[in-house]
Amino acid sequence: MSHELKCTRAKQARQTSDPHFRSGSTPNKRLRGIGLVAALTLSLSTPAFAADSVQINDLVIAAPMPDAQREATVKAVRAFYDFWNTGDEALLKQAIASIFTDHTLPPGRPQGPEGPAFASRRFRAAVPDLKVTVEKMIVAGDYVTVHMNFTGHFTGRFGQTQGKGQPIPFIATDLVKIQNGRITDNWHIEDNLTLLQAMGVAKVGP
């Protein structure tokens, strides 16, 4: 018997006795199963697309959805938070629909697409270097939940208060609805107490 034939038979014997080896289509079935699980709960770190692009630390696709819908949804939401990260209103126009509605509208902020632009301009007058990091983004069909960290330095003015360069870290959470690749609805909550304390506008305690 040739050396090559002996090696081939030995390899076949090892494969047959190996409890982790399965012949036929089983590996493909395993891969399909892994793909299905990934489609249901995909969690990954997403690198920034550009130098000024928002950082998304954890993106979770929590329910199966068509590829085209998933891509359009993530594109719209990324553009929205790229806007908050940079103040570039061209990105806001890419993200939101003409029927955009803020369901937790703060006093003094315009309703509709002008609202986020108004808020960004006003806040950046106080904190010009404002940056946002998306800590977690969960996509579930038409709805996306986003938890963020904001950072920056209070060097401008906020109302009657002049900043002294103090850091102003605070958190926020959004729930947005996406239809036809655009954000139509937004519910949001911010840690305003932490923000105003850092600015020296509000104080807690005696």
N, C-alpha and C positions, 0 to 999 in steps of 0.2 A: 504494500500500500504506500502511495507517495506521501511525502511530508505535507503537501498542500491539502490532500484529501483528509488526512488525520486531523489537521487543524480545523477544517470545515466541520467535520463530525463532532469534534470536541466543542466547538462554538454552539452547534445546534443542541447538544446535550445540556450545556449550561443554560441556554435560553429556556428549554423545556422545564428544567428543574427550578428556575428562578421564579418565586411566587409573585414578583413584581412585574414580570413580563407577561403580556397578553398578546396573542396573535390576532390577525385579521383586522377588523375595523374598530376594535375597542379603543385604541389611542385616539382615533378621530372622534369617537363618541365622547371621550373624556374632554377633548378640546371643545366640542360643541357645548358640553355641559358647563365648562369654565366660561365660555363666551356668553351663555345665557345668564349665569350668575353675575358676570361683569356688567351685562346690560341692565340688570335689576339694581345692583348696588355697586356702582363704579366709584371708587375713591382714589384720587391721585393728586399729586402736587403738580400744579400747572405753572410753567415758567412764564415770565413776562414776554410779550411779543416784541416790545420795543423798550427803549430806555425809559420812556415816560408812561409805559403801559402799567395798569394796575397789577399788583401781585396778588394772585389767588393761591392761597396755601392749600386749600382742600376743596375739590370739586366732586360732588356726589350726584350721580344720576340715579334717583331713587325709584324710578318706574320705567318700564320699557316704553319707548316712543320711536317713531320713524326717524331715520338718520337726518333727513332734511329739516324736520321740526326741531330736533335737538340742536343741530348746528345753528339754525336761525335764532333759537332761544338764547343759547350761550353767546352768540355774537351780539345780540341786542343788550343783554345784561352786561357783558364786558364793556360795550361802548358807554353804557350809563355810568359805570364806576370808573372808567377812564376819564369821563367828564368830571366826576367829583375829584379825581386825582389830579387833574390838570387845570380845570376851569375852562377848557376849550368847548365853547357852545356848539361848534360843528359836530362834536361827538354826541352831544345831547340830542341834536336833530336826527342823528342816525338811530338813536335808541328809542325815542318815545313817539307815540301816535298822536295825531291831532286831537284825539278825544281823551288824551291823558287826564286822569283824575287822581288827585291827592285826597285820600280818605281820612287823613289825619292832619289836615291843613293847619299850620300854626297861624295865630292872629297876625294880620299884616302881610301875609304872603299871598300873591295872586294865585287863583285857581288855574289849572290847565298847564300847557307846556311852558308858559312863562315862569311858573312857580319855581322850579329847580334852578333856572338861570338867575332869577332874582335872588334866591337864597345863596347861591354860590358867589355872586358878585358881592353881596353884602358881607358874607363871612370872610372872603378873601381880602376885603379892605382891612379887616382886623388881623387876619392870619394869612399873609401872602404866600407862605411856603407850605400851605396845607397839603398833606398827603394822606391817602387812604390805603390800607391793606385789607383785602378780603380774607378773613380767617377761614370762613367756611361758606360755601355756596351749595345749596341743595336744590336740584331741579326735579320737580315732580309734575309732569304734564304741563299744564298752562301756568303753573305757579312756581316761583323761585323764591327761596328764603336765603337771605344774605346777612351774615354777621361780619361787622367791620371794626377795625381800629383806625382812628384818626390821630394824626400827629401834626405838629407844627409849632410855631412860636408866635406869641401875641406881640407883634411889633407895631400894629396900626391902632385904629380906634374902634371901639365897640360902644355905641351910644355916647355917653359922656366920659367913658373910661379910656385912657391912653395906655396902651400896652408898654411893658418894660422888657420885652424879649423873653418872657417866661414861657416854658413849654406848656402845651395844652393837650395832653393825651386824653381821649375819651372814646367811648364805644357807641355803636348804633346797630340796630337790626332792622332790616327791611323785608317786607313781603311784597313781591311784584307779580302782576299778571301779564302774560305775554299772549298776544293774538296776532297772527300773520306777521311774525317776526318783529313786532314792536311792543313796547311796554304801554299798556292801556290804563293800568291801575297801580297804585302804590299805597301801602300802609307802612308807617315807619315810627320808630321810637328811638330817641337819643338819650344818652346819659347827660342831660343838660346841667344837673346839679354839679357833677364833677367838672364839667366844662366851665361853668360860671365861677366856681370856687378857684379854679386854676387861673382864671382871668382876674380874680380879685373883685368880681362884681357881686358875688354872693358869699355869705359866711354862715357856717353852721356851728351852733353851740354858744356858750356864754361869751 
